[in-house]
Amino acid sequence: MTTPQEIFKALAAIPTYSGATILPNSTDSTLNIQVSLSQRDLERNVRRKFTRSVVASIGADSSIPLMINGPSIDTGDAVAQQTSPSGKLTAVLRSVAGEKKKHFVEIWSEGSILQLLETTAIHDDFYADSTFGTLEWSRDETKLVYVAERKKSEDAYEACPHFNATVFRIKFVFTPDWGETFTGKRDPSLVVVNLDNYEIKVLERFQGNMSPGQAIFAHDSKSLMFTGYHRDPQFFGIVFCQNRLTGLYSVNVDGTGFKTLSGDLKSARSPRLNPDGTTLVFLSNTVNGPHASCAKLCKVDVASGKVSTVVDFVRKPDASGFPGLYIDQLPQNTWVSSTKIITSSAWRSRRTLLAIDTESGKVEELTSASKYPGSVTALFANSRFIIFTYSTPTEPWSLWLGQIKDGKNDKPDIHFSVLENSKVEKPKVYYQPHSWSTIANIPGQLDSLETLFLEPSKESQNATAVSGTRPPLVIFPHGGPHSGFAAEFSVLNLVLVSLGFSVALVNFTGSLGFGQDSVEALVGRVGELDVNECKAVRDHIIAKGVVDADRVCMTGGSHGGFIVGHLLTDPSFKACVMRNPVTDIPALTAVSDIGEWGYAVNGVPFDMSAPPTATLGDAEVFKKLRISSPMEHIEKVTAPTLMLLGSGDRRVPPQQGVTWWQARQNQIKKAGKQGTREGVNRIQMFEGTGHALDSVEAESNSLYSLANFLVEFTRVEHVETAVTEGAGRQGEGGRGSYI
């Protein structure tokens, strides 16, 4: 019998693409493509990053008759790298661990280091994330800009204005950080490197202590355009939150001439300048309310400074089905001409490739569901080519090339071909035999409810870990709640399917990709609409006769954990695994990096530009937030539960899960259920990881625990009585068996 560990280790050997660039030394017939990938190293518990060169020869008929893959090169401690516009130079940001971490800026030319600049004394850590991270060349290749943490002096003192003998030590002055995934990151700053004299200048702070990120050079190389993240009057966690107060700004490379680019808009991010420097496009979302929503694409006419909307918010999909734009960040290289961009965006339960005309606002889908039922992620675009990845729930990521030809009536003629598929053979047995489909239009339910349904191979069901003639069902709602599942490859899902489970990935109303009305329909109804739709999905799948109705279990993380926490009031569920779940919204407001989240999802007004001083002072507000929380119904829980928590979670701190687990322990003891199936209530804490449990060690071991637990309580041989407290429990590190 194959174990979760064996399946995961095989699937973890498949690399994932993180970026691709067509280098400037390419021609129309020969492309030199630099591909960035990552892969889990389960021995060292790290994610290895590496690059590879792919040289493709393009035939006259758009075929790819010859392709050469260069050797993969581990990028090790390189934080980021960027090739110059001419292709002659490469900049690398590198942080080297040791007794004291050191930071370097490297300039490479023709395979060797041209200049090595140590910046340890100038600033602290580099930023390489999609929110703040930057590494850009000026068009004339005389300057670089990146973002790094401003250095905070450990020894500086500030004199007290009243007593000359008293001083304040700067190191003890409290400055909030940017929350989940940014613990300790407080003061991102623009850093400009002048390559004429190799001078490195950290630009001064901007008004209101605004944090800069995503900087690019203007066309003349004399100024910078960037996203500014506001933190006045207070910090709000930023990652996965597109409703924050942001704007686009410009400043000269010497730090002078600061001005606003985005006009009166309260939300603006992801600036991308067209090739001739005349138009800047960017994304804008509604401020306050849901943390993610339909975005609009806007533009700035650089000469006049006029701001206008290219693609507006979409309330409901039109006749074409276009649901609006759901994009966190535009691709770094997004322009295929001076007026057209390429991006990928959620479209119901998949992600698709879009071409957008920035003059007319016309949006065209390039990868239709009929030909590309899975999901696309755009990586690169220029005037001749597009590079993207494609996967489905049962096919791993492949790298695709789109060749752009002259089209008629402004419609692009693009020829798509596969550059490379996964070459790892061993995992194929864990994804090729299985199938998937999309379940929509469930009778009596809203059109905005959709489910991705994965089914194991029928031929081998009885030989799987759960056995039986029909598979047990896992109900799996996503977190957010305003996010969504896309029809793409997932190691967790395929581990469960390979063990013999059917998996229902529920995109309940409020998920992204269905129109702004759908996003807002969930507001004020969390814990009710989302929960009832999960039940409807369960009942619909059971009615189809494709799963074992007596073996239904569930899992979910964050808001998904919130949903399954509510579903536990239904005694028909056989087991539940919660990952960093929201269990008590009022208690969360004071400790989460996004404390206003509970107000947003419950439809309670909360203005981030003027936050209330006593957020729970209104008894009715407290009652509304509490009654929508799973903790309100814990006495009704009877199914075996497993709680998986990250000790460093800033979004839903682990005390939320610990408090729920402790309350249930008390209920079990009070009811005298110790040693029975109803008394199974386990908890695991993963040190050094956050909300996503995405360190390699936490991901692998939490997955083993989750899979083993669901197998334990759904396999046909399981005896539902006299379960001892230790039976079937995972051993150290989550490693264990089904015994």
Secondary structure, DSSP 8 states (H G I E B T S, - for coil): ---HHHHHHHHTTS-EEEEEEE-TT--SSEEEEEEEEEEEETTTTEEEEEEEEEEEE--TTS---EEEE---EE-TTEEEEEE-TTSSEEEEEEEE-SSS-EEEEEEEETTEEEEEEE-TTTEEEE--SSSS--EEE-TTSSEEEEEEEE---SS-EEE-SS-TT-EEEGGGS------TT-TT---EEEEEEETTTTEEEE----GGG-EEEEEEE-TTSSEEEEEEE--SS-----TT--SS-EEEEEEETTS---EESSTT-S--EEEEE-TTSSEEEEEE--SSSSSS--BEEEEEETTT--EEEEE---SS--TT----B--SS--SS-BSSSSEEEEEEEETTEEEEEEEETTT--EEESS-TTT--SEEEEEEE-SSEEEEEEEETTEEEEEEEEEEE--STT--EEEEEEEE-----GGGGGTTT-EEEEEE--TTS-TT-EEEEEE--GGGGGGSSS-SSS--EEEEE-SSSS----S---HHHHHHHHTT-EEEEEE-TT-TTS-HHHHHHTTT-TTTHHHHHHHHHHHHHHHTT-S-TT-EEEEEETHHHHHHHHHTTSTT---EEEES----HHHHTTTSTTTTHHHHHTT----TTS--S-TT-SHHHHHHHHHTSGGGGGGG--S-EEEEEETT-SSS-THHHHHHHHHHHHHHHHHT-TTSGGG-EEEEEETT--TT--SHHHHHHHHHHHHHHHHHTTSTT---S---TTTT---GGG-----
